[in-house]
Each structure stands twice: as C-alpha cells, then as structure tokens.
C-alpha cells in the first residue's frame, strides 16, 4: 500500500476526520480507491490548514502517524 506522504503544516494542532459526502478519488499517489474520508488539519484557532480526500486505509495511516507526532485526532459525524 502506498504511504501517505502528505505533510501537515507545522502549525497544525489537530486532524479532523470527516465522512466524504461527494465522489472523489483518494489523493495518495497511485491509489485508485474511492475517497471515503476528508482529513483536515486545523490550527490552534480551529482554522483549516490543509485538506485531503482519503480512502479508509490511508485515513487510518495518516491518523496513526499524526497522533504519534502529538496531534489530536477528532472524529466528526
């Protein structure tokens, strides 16, 4: 499985995981899966810093990596 290489900016405090409500392909290079999750980085003021559409396996991989870096993971309905 390709590794999620999307780097979150340094000022990102948390990662919000939202269900993807529109048709999109996973943003990981060479992944042909349908995106099911939107991973959005937010800064200390709650402002979005970046956003990626990801399939479930890549969203889990990103959440695990960012949690190890000390960032909070927030699951949104």
mmJSON file of the N, C-alpha and C atoms, coordinates in Angstrom:
{"data_MODEL":{"atom_site":{
"group_PDB":["ATOM","ATOM","ATOM","ATOM","ATOM","ATOM","ATOM","ATOM","ATOM","ATOM","ATOM","ATOM","ATOM","ATOM","ATOM","ATOM","ATOM","ATOM","ATOM","ATOM","ATOM","ATOM","ATOM","ATOM","ATOM","ATOM","ATOM","ATOM","ATOM","ATOM","ATOM","ATOM","ATOM","ATOM","ATOM","ATOM","ATOM","ATOM","ATOM","ATOM","ATOM","ATOM","ATOM","ATOM","ATOM","ATOM","ATOM","ATOM","ATOM","ATOM","ATOM","ATOM","ATOM","ATOM","ATOM","ATOM","ATOM","ATOM","ATOM","ATOM","ATOM","ATOM","ATOM","ATOM","ATOM","ATOM","ATOM","ATOM","ATOM","ATOM","ATOM","ATOM","ATOM","ATOM","ATOM","ATOM","ATOM","ATOM","ATOM","ATOM","ATOM","ATOM","ATOM","ATOM","ATOM","ATOM","ATOM","ATOM","ATOM","ATOM","ATOM","ATOM","ATOM","ATOM","ATOM","ATOM","ATOM","ATOM","ATOM","ATOM","ATOM","ATOM","ATOM","ATOM","ATOM","ATOM","ATOM","ATOM","ATOM","ATOM","ATOM","ATOM","ATOM","ATOM","ATOM","ATOM","ATOM","ATOM","ATOM","ATOM","ATOM","ATOM","ATOM","ATOM","ATOM","ATOM","ATOM","ATOM","ATOM","ATOM","ATOM","ATOM","ATOM","ATOM","ATOM","ATOM","ATOM","ATOM","ATOM","ATOM","ATOM","ATOM","ATOM","ATOM","ATOM","ATOM","ATOM","ATOM","ATOM","ATOM","ATOM","ATOM","ATOM","ATOM","ATOM","ATOM","ATOM","ATOM","ATOM","ATOM","ATOM","ATOM","ATOM","ATOM","ATOM","ATOM","ATOM","ATOM","ATOM","ATOM","ATOM","ATOM","ATOM","ATOM","ATOM","ATOM","ATOM","ATOM","ATOM","ATOM","ATOM","ATOM","ATOM","ATOM","ATOM","ATOM","ATOM","ATOM","ATOM","ATOM","ATOM","ATOM","ATOM","ATOM","ATOM","ATOM","ATOM","ATOM","ATOM","ATOM","ATOM","ATOM","ATOM","ATOM","ATOM","ATOM","ATOM","ATOM","ATOM","ATOM","ATOM","ATOM","ATOM","ATOM","ATOM","ATOM","ATOM","ATOM","ATOM","ATOM","ATOM","ATOM","ATOM","ATOM","ATOM","ATOM","ATOM","ATOM","ATOM","ATOM","ATOM"],
"id":[1,2,3,4,5,6,7,8,9,10,11,12,13,14,15,16,17,18,19,20,21,22,23,24,25,26,27,28,29,30,31,32,33,34,35,36,37,38,39,40,41,42,43,44,45,46,47,48,49,50,51,52,53,54,55,56,57,58,59,60,61,62,63,64,65,66,67,68,69,70,71,72,73,74,75,76,77,78,79,80,81,82,83,84,85,86,87,88,89,90,91,92,93,94,95,96,97,98,99,100,101,102,103,104,105,106,107,108,109,110,111,112,113,114,115,116,117,118,119,120,121,122,123,124,125,126,127,128,129,130,131,132,133,134,135,136,137,138,139,140,141,142,143,144,145,146,147,148,149,150,151,152,153,154,155,156,157,158,159,160,161,162,163,164,165,166,167,168,169,170,171,172,173,174,175,176,177,178,179,180,181,182,183,184,185,186,187,188,189,190,191,192,193,194,195,196,197,198,199,200,201,202,203,204,205,206,207,208,209,210,211,212,213,214,215,216,217,218,219,220,221,222,223,224,225,226,227,228,229,230,231],
"type_symbol":["N","C","C","N","C","C","N","C","C","N","C","C","N","C","C","N","C","C","N","C","C","N","C","C","N","C","C","N","C","C","N","C","C","N","C","C","N","C","C","N","C","C","N","C","C","N","C","C","N","C","C","N","C","C","N","C","C","N","C","C","N","C","C","N","C","C","N","C","C","N","C","C","N","C","C","N","C","C","N","C","C","N","C","C","N","C","C","N","C","C","N","C","C","N","C","C","N","C","C","N","C","C","N","C","C","N","C","C","N","C","C","N","C","C","N","C","C","N","C","C","N","C","C","N","C","C","N","C","C","N","C","C","N","C","C","N","C","C","N","C","C","N","C","C","N","C","C","N","C","C","N","C","C","N","C","C","N","C","C","N","C","C","N","C","C","N","C","C","N","C","C","N","C","C","N","C","C","N","C","C","N","C","C","N","C","C","N","C","C","N","C","C","N","C","C","N","C","C","N","C","C","N","C","C","N","C","C","N","C","C","N","C","C","N","C","C","N","C","C","N","C","C","N","C","C","N","C","C","N","C","C"],
"label_atom_id":["N","CA","C","N","CA","C","N","CA","C","N","CA","C","N","CA","C","N","CA","C","N","CA","C","N","CA","C","N","CA","C","N","CA","C","N","CA","C","N","CA","C","N","CA","C","N","CA","C","N","CA","C","N","CA","C","N","CA","C","N","CA","C","N","CA","C","N","CA","C","N","CA","C","N","CA","C","N","CA","C","N","CA","C","N","CA","C","N","CA","C","N","CA","C","N","CA","C","N","CA","C","N","CA","C","N","CA","C","N","CA","C","N","CA","C","N","CA","C","N","CA","C","N","CA","C","N","CA","C","N","CA","C","N","CA","C","N","CA","C","N","CA","C","N","CA","C","N","CA","C","N","CA","C","N","CA","C","N","CA","C","N","CA","C","N","CA","C","N","CA","C","N","CA","C","N","CA","C","N","CA","C","N","CA","C","N","CA","C","N","CA","C","N","CA","C","N","CA","C","N","CA","C","N","CA","C","N","CA","C","N","CA","C","N","CA","C","N","CA","C","N","CA","C","N","CA","C","N","CA","C","N","CA","C","N","CA","C","N","CA","C","N","CA","C","N","CA","C","N","CA","C","N","CA","C","N","CA","C","N","CA","C","N","CA","C","N","CA","C"],
"label_alt_id":[null,null,null,null,null,null,null,null,null,null,null,null,null,null,null,null,null,null,null,null,null,null,null,null,null,null,null,null,null,null,null,null,null,null,null,null,null,null,null,null,null,null,null,null,null,null,null,null,null,null,null,null,null,null,null,null,null,null,null,null,null,null,null,null,null,null,null,null,null,null,null,null,null,null,null,null,null,null,null,null,null,null,null,null,null,null,null,null,null,null,null,null,null,null,null,null,null,null,null,null,null,null,null,null,null,null,null,null,null,null,null,null,null,null,null,null,null,null,null,null,null,null,null,null,null,null,null,null,null,null,null,null,null,null,null,null,null,null,null,null,null,null,null,null,null,null,null,null,null,null,null,null,null,null,null,null,null,null,null,null,null,null,null,null,null,null,null,null,null,null,null,null,null,null,null,null,null,null,null,null,null,null,null,null,null,null,null,null,null,null,null,null,null,null,null,null,null,null,null,null,null,null,null,null,null,null,null,null,null,null,null,null,null,null,null,null,null,null,null,null,null,null,null,null,null,null,null,null,null,null,null],
"label_comp_id":["UNK","UNK","UNK","UNK","UNK","UNK","UNK","UNK","UNK","UNK","UNK","UNK","UNK","UNK","UNK","UNK","UNK","UNK","UNK","UNK","UNK","UNK","UNK","UNK","UNK","UNK","UNK","UNK","UNK","UNK","UNK","UNK","UNK","UNK","UNK","UNK","UNK","UNK","UNK","UNK","UNK","UNK","UNK","UNK","UNK","UNK","UNK","UNK","UNK","UNK","UNK","UNK","UNK","UNK","UNK","UNK","UNK","UNK","UNK","UNK","UNK","UNK","UNK","UNK","UNK","UNK","UNK","UNK","UNK","UNK","UNK","UNK","UNK","UNK","UNK","UNK","UNK","UNK","UNK","UNK","UNK","UNK","UNK","UNK","UNK","UNK","UNK","UNK","UNK","UNK","UNK","UNK","UNK","UNK","UNK","UNK","UNK","UNK","UNK","UNK","UNK","UNK","UNK","UNK","UNK","UNK","UNK","UNK","UNK","UNK","UNK","UNK","UNK","UNK","UNK","UNK","UNK","UNK","UNK","UNK","UNK","UNK","UNK","UNK","UNK","UNK","UNK","UNK","UNK","UNK","UNK","UNK","UNK","UNK","UNK","UNK","UNK","UNK","UNK","UNK","UNK","UNK","UNK","UNK","UNK","UNK","UNK","UNK","UNK","UNK","UNK","UNK","UNK","UNK","UNK","UNK","UNK","UNK","UNK","UNK","UNK","UNK","UNK","UNK","UNK","UNK","UNK","UNK","UNK","UNK","UNK","UNK","UNK","UNK","UNK","UNK","UNK","UNK","UNK","UNK","UNK","UNK","UNK","UNK","UNK","UNK","UNK","UNK","UNK","UNK","UNK","UNK","UNK","UNK","UNK","UNK","UNK","UNK","UNK","UNK","UNK","UNK","UNK","UNK","UNK","UNK","UNK","UNK","UNK","UNK","UNK","UNK","UNK","UNK","UNK","UNK","UNK","UNK","UNK","UNK","UNK","UNK","UNK","UNK","UNK","UNK","UNK","UNK","UNK","UNK","UNK"],
"label_asym_id":["A","A","A","A","A","A","A","A","A","A","A","A","A","A","A","A","A","A","A","A","A","A","A","A","A","A","A","A","A","A","A","A","A","A","A","A","A","A","A","A","A","A","A","A","A","A","A","A","A","A","A","A","A","A","A","A","A","A","A","A","A","A","A","A","A","A","A","A","A","A","A","A","A","A","A","A","A","A","A","A","A","A","A","A","A","A","A","A","A","A","A","A","A","A","A","A","A","A","A","A","A","A","A","A","A","A","A","A","A","A","A","A","A","A","A","A","A","A","A","A","A","A","A","A","A","A","A","A","A","A","A","A","A","A","A","A","A","A","A","A","A","A","A","A","A","A","A","A","A","A","A","A","A","A","A","A","A","A","A","A","A","A","A","A","A","A","A","A","A","A","A","A","A","A","A","A","A","A","A","A","A","A","A","A","A","A","A","A","A","A","A","A","A","A","A","A","A","A","A","A","A","A","A","A","A","A","A","A","A","A","A","A","A","A","A","A","A","A","A","A","A","A","A","A","A","A","A","A","A","A","A"],
"label_entity_id":["1","1","1","1","1","1","1","1","1","1","1","1","1","1","1","1","1","1","1","1","1","1","1","1","1","1","1","1","1","1","1","1","1","1","1","1","1","1","1","1","1","1","1","1","1","1","1","1","1","1","1","1","1","1","1","1","1","1","1","1","1","1","1","1","1","1","1","1","1","1","1","1","1","1","1","1","1","1","1","1","1","1","1","1","1","1","1","1","1","1","1","1","1","1","1","1","1","1","1","1","1","1","1","1","1","1","1","1","1","1","1","1","1","1","1","1","1","1","1","1","1","1","1","1","1","1","1","1","1","1","1","1","1","1","1","1","1","1","1","1","1","1","1","1","1","1","1","1","1","1","1","1","1","1","1","1","1","1","1","1","1","1","1","1","1","1","1","1","1","1","1","1","1","1","1","1","1","1","1","1","1","1","1","1","1","1","1","1","1","1","1","1","1","1","1","1","1","1","1","1","1","1","1","1","1","1","1","1","1","1","1","1","1","1","1","1","1","1","1","1","1","1","1","1","1","1","1","1","1","1","1"],
"label_seq_id":[1,1,1,2,2,2,3,3,3,4,4,4,5,5,5,6,6,6,7,7,7,8,8,8,9,9,9,10,10,10,11,11,11,12,12,12,13,13,13,14,14,14,15,15,15,16,16,16,17,17,17,18,18,18,19,19,19,20,20,20,21,21,21,22,22,22,23,23,23,24,24,24,25,25,25,26,26,26,27,27,27,28,28,28,29,29,29,30,30,30,31,31,31,32,32,32,33,33,33,34,34,34,35,35,35,36,36,36,37,37,37,38,38,38,39,39,39,40,40,40,41,41,41,42,42,42,43,43,43,44,44,44,45,45,45,46,46,46,47,47,47,48,48,48,49,49,49,50,50,50,51,51,51,52,52,52,53,53,53,54,54,54,55,55,55,56,56,56,57,57,57,58,58,58,59,59,59,60,60,60,61,61,61,62,62,62,63,63,63,64,64,64,65,65,65,66,66,66,67,67,67,68,68,68,69,69,69,70,70,70,71,71,71,72,72,72,73,73,73,74,74,74,75,75,75,76,76,76,77,77,77],
"pdbx_PDB_ins_code":[null,null,null,null,null,null,null,null,null,null,null,null,null,null,null,null,null,null,null,null,null,null,null,null,null,null,null,null,null,null,null,null,null,null,null,null,null,null,null,null,null,null,null,null,null,null,null,null,null,null,null,null,null,null,null,null,null,null,null,null,null,null,null,null,null,null,null,null,null,null,null,null,null,null,null,null,null,null,null,null,null,null,null,null,null,null,null,null,null,null,null,null,null,null,null,null,null,null,null,null,null,null,null,null,null,null,null,null,null,null,null,null,null,null,null,null,null,null,null,null,null,null,null,null,null,null,null,null,null,null,null,null,null,null,null,null,null,null,null,null,null,null,null,null,null,null,null,null,null,null,null,null,null,null,null,null,null,null,null,null,null,null,null,null,null,null,null,null,null,null,null,null,null,null,null,null,null,null,null,null,null,null,null,null,null,null,null,null,null,null,null,null,null,null,null,null,null,null,null,null,null,null,null,null,null,null,null,null,null,null,null,null,null,null,null,null,null,null,null,null,null,null,null,null,null,null,null,null,null,null,null],
"Cartn_x":[0.842,0.0,0.889,0.593,1.388,1.296,2.36,2.414,1.849,1.058,0.527,1.696,2.055,3.205,2.791,1.504,1.021,1.486,2.285,2.801,1.839,1.549,0.713,1.611,1.158,1.964,2.293,3.393,3.855,2.857,2.044,1.097,-0.194,-0.273,-1.441,-1.473,-2.579,-2.727,-3.542,-4.47,-5.368,-5.709,-6.152,-6.618,-8.08,-8.943,-10.364,-10.623,-11.332,-11.698,-13.203,-13.591,-14.995,-15.366,-16.614,-17.044,-17.042,-16.614,-16.594,-17.967,-18.664,-20.018,-20.108,-18.997,-19.002,-18.047,-18.184,-17.348,-15.968,-14.955,-13.572,-12.676,-11.524,-10.537,-9.571,-9.044,-8.044,-6.877,-6.381,-5.317,-3.92,-3.778,-2.464,-2.067,-0.828,-0.333,-0.508,-1.022,-1.252,-2.365,-3.089,-4.224,-5.461,-6.142,-7.324,-8.63,-8.538,-9.732,-10.538,-11.809,-12.711,-12.446,-12.401,-12.213,-13.483,-13.318,-14.445,-14.305,-13.115,-12.823,-12.131,-12.499,-11.793,-10.946,-9.651,-8.728,-8.353,-8.729,-8.484,-7.642,-6.521,-5.681,-6.209,-6.226,-6.673,-5.612,-5.489,-4.512,-5.12,-4.391,-4.846,-6.108,-6.407,-7.623,-8.794,-8.597,-9.659,-9.795,-8.844,-8.89,-8.235,-8.843,-8.252,-6.906,-5.938,-4.625,-4.425,-5.06,-4.949,-6.065,-6.338,-7.398,-7.05,-7.297,-7.046,-8.235,-8.612,-9.617,-8.872,-9.26,-8.535,-9.484,-8.999,-9.733,-9.54,-10.328,-10.246,-8.843,-8.184,-6.846,-5.846,-5.885,-4.945,-5.325,-6.601,-7.026,-6.539,-6.636,-6.143,-4.634,-3.932,-2.478,-2.082,-2.76,-2.482,-2.78,-3.921,-4.3,-3.274,-2.818,-1.82,-0.515,-0.063,1.193,1.098,0.01,-0.12,-0.339,-0.994,-1.18,0.176,1.037,2.394,3.176,2.85,3.518,2.905,1.938,1.355,0.136,-0.38,-1.566,-2.828,-3.831,-5.117,-5.879,-6.546,-7.382,-8.835,-9.612,-11.018,-11.877,-12.748,-13.688,-14.962,-15.352,-16.575,-17.656,-18.911,-20.007,-20.298],
"Cartn_y":[-1.176,0.0,1.242,2.235,3.454,4.158,4.817,5.53,6.927,7.359,8.717,9.655,10.432,11.316,12.767,13.012,14.373,14.923,15.953,16.557,17.633,17.587,18.613,19.784,21.018,22.176,22.128,22.75,22.723,23.309,24.273,24.906,24.096,22.919,22.06,21.481,21.701,21.219,19.932,19.761,18.605,18.197,16.953,16.426,16.035,16.637,16.284,15.291,14.214,13.21,13.286,13.681,13.85,12.805,12.356,11.499,12.312,11.708,12.39,12.22,13.309,13.268,13.492,13.429,13.618,12.621,12.434,11.471,12.066,11.371,11.797,10.571,10.669,9.601,9.908,8.868,9.025,9.833,10.776,11.668,11.065,9.862,9.223,8.762,9.049,8.715,7.229,6.928,5.574,4.809,5.409,4.744,5.031,3.999,4.139,4.028,3.915,3.74,5.029,4.86,5.995,6.599,7.912,8.597,8.473,8.1,7.971,8.909,9.512,10.364,11.641,12.74,14.001,14.212,14.324,14.602,16.077,16.827,18.272,18.655,19.284,19.798,21.153,21.384,22.679,23.231,24.558,25.188,25.438,26.093,26.302,27.15,27.929,28.739,28.027,26.767,26.0,26.258,27.004,27.304,26.178,25.781,24.713,25.142,24.226,24.495,23.717,22.551,21.721,20.683,20.116,19.11,18.097,16.806,15.724,14.769,14.281,13.232,11.901,10.974,9.712,8.531,7.351,6.108,5.724,4.774,4.392,3.948,3.046,2.622,3.783,4.693,5.812,6.834,6.992,7.882,7.344,6.033,5.419,5.586,5.409,5.55,6.988,7.963,9.368,9.677,9.189,9.447,8.848,7.641,6.997,7.79,8.182,8.936,10.272,10.999,12.319,12.245,11.191,11.016,10.768,10.013,9.788,11.092,12.038,13.343,14.295,13.802,14.608,15.42,15.185,15.916,15.168,15.926,15.354,14.887,13.739,13.22,13.38,14.082,14.353,13.701,12.775,12.119,12.936,13.356,14.144,13.267,13.476,12.665,12.992],
"Cartn_z":[0.0,0.0,0.0,-0.854,-0.863,0.492,0.853,2.129,1.944,2.918,2.886,3.134,2.143,2.273,2.457,2.519,2.679,4.015,3.978,5.204,5.688,6.963,7.566,7.971,7.772,8.183,9.674,10.056,11.44,12.428,11.997,12.926,13.099,12.489,12.642,14.053,14.771,16.136,16.209,15.263,15.297,13.87,13.748,12.467,12.658,11.857,11.874,10.75,11.073,10.07,9.859,8.664,8.285,7.246,7.225,6.115,4.814,3.738,2.443,1.798,1.593,1.06,-0.436,-1.129,-2.577,-3.22,-4.498,-5.215,-5.458,-4.95,-5.134,-5.051,-5.671,-5.607,-4.466,-3.841,-2.788,-3.346,-2.546,-3.003,-2.927,-2.395,-2.315,-3.714,-4.074,-5.401,-5.702,-6.863,-7.383,-6.675,-5.779,-5.135,-5.985,-6.386,-7.241,-6.464,-5.148,-4.316,-4.23,-3.932,-3.733,-2.357,-2.281,-1.002,-0.169,1.077,1.994,3.186,3.346,4.494,4.04,4.663,4.466,5.715,5.532,6.637,6.544,7.563,7.542,8.752,8.498,9.574,10.021,11.329,11.86,12.803,12.841,13.719,15.098,15.972,17.349,17.437,16.41,16.37,15.721,15.32,14.684,13.192,12.621,11.181,10.385,9.264,8.45,7.868,7.904,7.313,6.019,5.929,4.732,4.743,3.573,3.478,2.411,2.726,1.787,1.787,0.618,0.496,0.468,1.368,1.503,1.594,1.178,1.41,2.882,3.382,4.798,5.238,4.501,4.957,5.052,4.077,4.116,5.188,5.464,6.547,7.889,8.076,9.317,9.438,8.33,8.326,8.7,8.127,8.425,9.891,10.396,11.788,12.748,12.476,13.331,13.342,12.161,12.059,12.781,12.566,13.167,14.674,15.144,16.578,17.254,16.61,17.133,17.224,16.37,16.377,17.403,18.165,19.226,18.823,17.641,17.201,17.604,17.972,18.372,17.136,17.228,16.139,16.57,15.759,16.08,15.004,15.43,14.5,14.451,13.277,13.086,12.463,12.874,12.313,10.86],
"occupancy":[1.0,1.0,1.0,1.0,1.0,1.0,1.0,1.0,1.0,1.0,1.0,1.0,1.0,1.0,1.0,1.0,1.0,1.0,1.0,1.0,1.0,1.0,1.0,1.0,1.0,1.0,1.0,1.0,1.0,1.0,1.0,1.0,1.0,1.0,1.0,1.0,1.0,1.0,1.0,1.0,1.0,1.0,1.0,1.0,1.0,1.0,1.0,1.0,1.0,1.0,1.0,1.0,1.0,1.0,1.0,1.0,1.0,1.0,1.0,1.0,1.0,1.0,1.0,1.0,1.0,1.0,1.0,1.0,1.0,1.0,1.0,1.0,1.0,1.0,1.0,1.0,1.0,1.0,1.0,1.0,1.0,1.0,1.0,1.0,1.0,1.0,1.0,1.0,1.0,1.0,1.0,1.0,1.0,1.0,1.0,1.0,1.0,1.0,1.0,1.0,1.0,1.0,1.0,1.0,1.0,1.0,1.0,1.0,1.0,1.0,1.0,1.0,1.0,1.0,1.0,1.0,1.0,1.0,1.0,1.0,1.0,1.0,1.0,1.0,1.0,1.0,1.0,1.0,1.0,1.0,1.0,1.0,1.0,1.0,1.0,1.0,1.0,1.0,1.0,1.0,1.0,1.0,1.0,1.0,1.0,1.0,1.0,1.0,1.0,1.0,1.0,1.0,1.0,1.0,1.0,1.0,1.0,1.0,1.0,1.0,1.0,1.0,1.0,1.0,1.0,1.0,1.0,1.0,1.0,1.0,1.0,1.0,1.0,1.0,1.0,1.0,1.0,1.0,1.0,1.0,1.0,1.0,1.0,1.0,1.0,1.0,1.0,1.0,1.0,1.0,1.0,1.0,1.0,1.0,1.0,1.0,1.0,1.0,1.0,1.0,1.0,1.0,1.0,1.0,1.0,1.0,1.0,1.0,1.0,1.0,1.0,1.0,1.0,1.0,1.0,1.0,1.0,1.0,1.0,1.0,1.0,1.0,1.0,1.0,1.0,1.0,1.0,1.0,1.0,1.0,1.0],
"B_iso_or_equiv":[0.0,0.0,0.0,0.0,0.0,0.0,0.0,0.0,0.0,0.0,0.0,0.0,0.0,0.0,0.0,0.0,0.0,0.0,0.0,0.0,0.0,0.0,0.0,0.0,0.0,0.0,0.0,0.0,0.0,0.0,0.0,0.0,0.0,0.0,0.0,0.0,0.0,0.0,0.0,0.0,0.0,0.0,0.0,0.0,0.0,0.0,0.0,0.0,0.0,0.0,0.0,0.0,0.0,0.0,0.0,0.0,0.0,0.0,0.0,0.0,0.0,0.0,0.0,0.0,0.0,0.0,0.0,0.0,0.0,0.0,0.0,0.0,0.0,0.0,0.0,0.0,0.0,0.0,0.0,0.0,0.0,0.0,0.0,0.0,0.0,0.0,0.0,0.0,0.0,0.0,0.0,0.0,0.0,0.0,0.0,0.0,0.0,0.0,0.0,0.0,0.0,0.0,0.0,0.0,0.0,0.0,0.0,0.0,0.0,0.0,0.0,0.0,0.0,0.0,0.0,0.0,0.0,0.0,0.0,0.0,0.0,0.0,0.0,0.0,0.0,0.0,0.0,0.0,0.0,0.0,0.0,0.0,0.0,0.0,0.0,0.0,0.0,0.0,0.0,0.0,0.0,0.0,0.0,0.0,0.0,0.0,0.0,0.0,0.0,0.0,0.0,0.0,0.0,0.0,0.0,0.0,0.0,0.0,0.0,0.0,0.0,0.0,0.0,0.0,0.0,0.0,0.0,0.0,0.0,0.0,0.0,0.0,0.0,0.0,0.0,0.0,0.0,0.0,0.0,0.0,0.0,0.0,0.0,0.0,0.0,0.0,0.0,0.0,0.0,0.0,0.0,0.0,0.0,0.0,0.0,0.0,0.0,0.0,0.0,0.0,0.0,0.0,0.0,0.0,0.0,0.0,0.0,0.0,0.0,0.0,0.0,0.0,0.0,0.0,0.0,0.0,0.0,0.0,0.0,0.0,0.0,0.0,0.0,0.0,0.0,0.0,0.0,0.0,0.0,0.0,0.0],
"pdbx_formal_charge":[null,null,null,null,null,null,null,null,null,null,null,null,null,null,null,null,null,null,null,null,null,null,null,null,null,null,null,null,null,null,null,null,null,null,null,null,null,null,null,null,null,null,null,null,null,null,null,null,null,null,null,null,null,null,null,null,null,null,null,null,null,null,null,null,null,null,null,null,null,null,null,null,null,null,null,null,null,null,null,null,null,null,null,null,null,null,null,null,null,null,null,null,null,null,null,null,null,null,null,null,null,null,null,null,null,null,null,null,null,null,null,null,null,null,null,null,null,null,null,null,null,null,null,null,null,null,null,null,null,null,null,null,null,null,null,null,null,null,null,null,null,null,null,null,null,null,null,null,null,null,null,null,null,null,null,null,null,null,null,null,null,null,null,null,null,null,null,null,null,null,null,null,null,null,null,null,null,null,null,null,null,null,null,null,null,null,null,null,null,null,null,null,null,null,null,null,null,null,null,null,null,null,null,null,null,null,null,null,null,null,null,null,null,null,null,null,null,null,null,null,null,null,null,null,null,null,null,null,null,null,null],
"auth_seq_id":[1,1,1,2,2,2,3,3,3,4,4,4,5,5,5,6,6,6,7,7,7,8,8,8,9,9,9,10,10,10,11,11,11,12,12,12,13,13,13,14,14,14,15,15,15,16,16,16,17,17,17,18,18,18,19,19,19,20,20,20,21,21,21,22,22,22,23,23,23,24,24,24,25,25,25,26,26,26,27,27,27,28,28,28,29,29,29,30,30,30,31,31,31,32,32,32,33,33,33,34,34,34,35,35,35,36,36,36,37,37,37,38,38,38,39,39,39,40,40,40,41,41,41,42,42,42,43,43,43,44,44,44,45,45,45,46,46,46,47,47,47,48,48,48,49,49,49,50,50,50,51,51,51,52,52,52,53,53,53,54,54,54,55,55,55,56,56,56,57,57,57,58,58,58,59,59,59,60,60,60,61,61,61,62,62,62,63,63,63,64,64,64,65,65,65,66,66,66,67,67,67,68,68,68,69,69,69,70,70,70,71,71,71,72,72,72,73,73,73,74,74,74,75,75,75,76,76,76,77,77,77],
"auth_comp_id":["UNK","UNK","UNK","UNK","UNK","UNK","UNK","UNK","UNK","UNK","UNK","UNK","UNK","UNK","UNK","UNK","UNK","UNK","UNK","UNK","UNK","UNK","UNK","UNK","UNK","UNK","UNK","UNK","UNK","UNK","UNK","UNK","UNK","UNK","UNK","UNK","UNK","UNK","UNK","UNK","UNK","UNK","UNK","UNK","UNK","UNK","UNK","UNK","UNK","UNK","UNK","UNK","UNK","UNK","UNK","UNK","UNK","UNK","UNK","UNK","UNK","UNK","UNK","UNK","UNK","UNK","UNK","UNK","UNK","UNK","UNK","UNK","UNK","UNK","UNK","UNK","UNK","UNK","UNK","UNK","UNK","UNK","UNK","UNK","UNK","UNK","UNK","UNK","UNK","UNK","UNK","UNK","UNK","UNK","UNK","UNK","UNK","UNK","UNK","UNK","UNK","UNK","UNK","UNK","UNK","UNK","UNK","UNK","UNK","UNK","UNK","UNK","UNK","UNK","UNK","UNK","UNK","UNK","UNK","UNK","UNK","UNK","UNK","UNK","UNK","UNK","UNK","UNK","UNK","UNK","UNK","UNK","UNK","UNK","UNK","UNK","UNK","UNK","UNK","UNK","UNK","UNK","UNK","UNK","UNK","UNK","UNK","UNK","UNK","UNK","UNK","UNK","UNK","UNK","UNK","UNK","UNK","UNK","UNK","UNK","UNK","UNK","UNK","UNK","UNK","UNK","UNK","UNK","UNK","UNK","UNK","UNK","UNK","UNK","UNK","UNK","UNK","UNK","UNK","UNK","UNK","UNK","UNK","UNK","UNK","UNK","UNK","UNK","UNK","UNK","UNK","UNK","UNK","UNK","UNK","UNK","UNK","UNK","UNK","UNK","UNK","UNK","UNK","UNK","UNK","UNK","UNK","UNK","UNK","UNK","UNK","UNK","UNK","UNK","UNK","UNK","UNK","UNK","UNK","UNK","UNK","UNK","UNK","UNK","UNK","UNK","UNK","UNK","UNK","UNK","UNK"],
"auth_asym_id":["A","A","A","A","A","A","A","A","A","A","A","A","A","A","A","A","A","A","A","A","A","A","A","A","A","A","A","A","A","A","A","A","A","A","A","A","A","A","A","A","A","A","A","A","A","A","A","A","A","A","A","A","A","A","A","A","A","A","A","A","A","A","A","A","A","A","A","A","A","A","A","A","A","A","A","A","A","A","A","A","A","A","A","A","A","A","A","A","A","A","A","A","A","A","A","A","A","A","A","A","A","A","A","A","A","A","A","A","A","A","A","A","A","A","A","A","A","A","A","A","A","A","A","A","A","A","A","A","A","A","A","A","A","A","A","A","A","A","A","A","A","A","A","A","A","A","A","A","A","A","A","A","A","A","A","A","A","A","A","A","A","A","A","A","A","A","A","A","A","A","A","A","A","A","A","A","A","A","A","A","A","A","A","A","A","A","A","A","A","A","A","A","A","A","A","A","A","A","A","A","A","A","A","A","A","A","A","A","A","A","A","A","A","A","A","A","A","A","A","A","A","A","A","A","A","A","A","A","A","A","A"],
"auth_atom_id":["N","CA","C","N","CA","C","N","CA","C","N","CA","C","N","CA","C","N","CA","C","N","CA","C","N","CA","C","N","CA","C","N","CA","C","N","CA","C","N","CA","C","N","CA","C","N","CA","C","N","CA","C","N","CA","C","N","CA","C","N","CA","C","N","CA","C","N","CA","C","N","CA","C","N","CA","C","N","CA","C","N","CA","C","N","CA","C","N","CA","C","N","CA","C","N","CA","C","N","CA","C","N","CA","C","N","CA","C","N","CA","C","N","CA","C","N","CA","C","N","CA","C","N","CA","C","N","CA","C","N","CA","C","N","CA","C","N","CA","C","N","CA","C","N","CA","C","N","CA","C","N","CA","C","N","CA","C","N","CA","C","N","CA","C","N","CA","C","N","CA","C","N","CA","C","N","CA","C","N","CA","C","N","CA","C","N","CA","C","N","CA","C","N","CA","C","N","CA","C","N","CA","C","N","CA","C","N","CA","C","N","CA","C","N","CA","C","N","CA","C","N","CA","C","N","CA","C","N","CA","C","N","CA","C","N","CA","C","N","CA","C","N","CA","C","N","CA","C","N","CA","C","N","CA","C","N","CA","C","N","CA","C","N","CA","C","N","CA","C"],
"pdbx_PDB_model_num":[1,1,1,1,1,1,1,1,1,1,1,1,1,1,1,1,1,1,1,1,1,1,1,1,1,1,1,1,1,1,1,1,1,1,1,1,1,1,1,1,1,1,1,1,1,1,1,1,1,1,1,1,1,1,1,1,1,1,1,1,1,1,1,1,1,1,1,1,1,1,1,1,1,1,1,1,1,1,1,1,1,1,1,1,1,1,1,1,1,1,1,1,1,1,1,1,1,1,1,1,1,1,1,1,1,1,1,1,1,1,1,1,1,1,1,1,1,1,1,1,1,1,1,1,1,1,1,1,1,1,1,1,1,1,1,1,1,1,1,1,1,1,1,1,1,1,1,1,1,1,1,1,1,1,1,1,1,1,1,1,1,1,1,1,1,1,1,1,1,1,1,1,1,1,1,1,1,1,1,1,1,1,1,1,1,1,1,1,1,1,1,1,1,1,1,1,1,1,1,1,1,1,1,1,1,1,1,1,1,1,1,1,1,1,1,1,1,1,1,1,1,1,1,1,1,1,1,1,1,1,1]
}}}
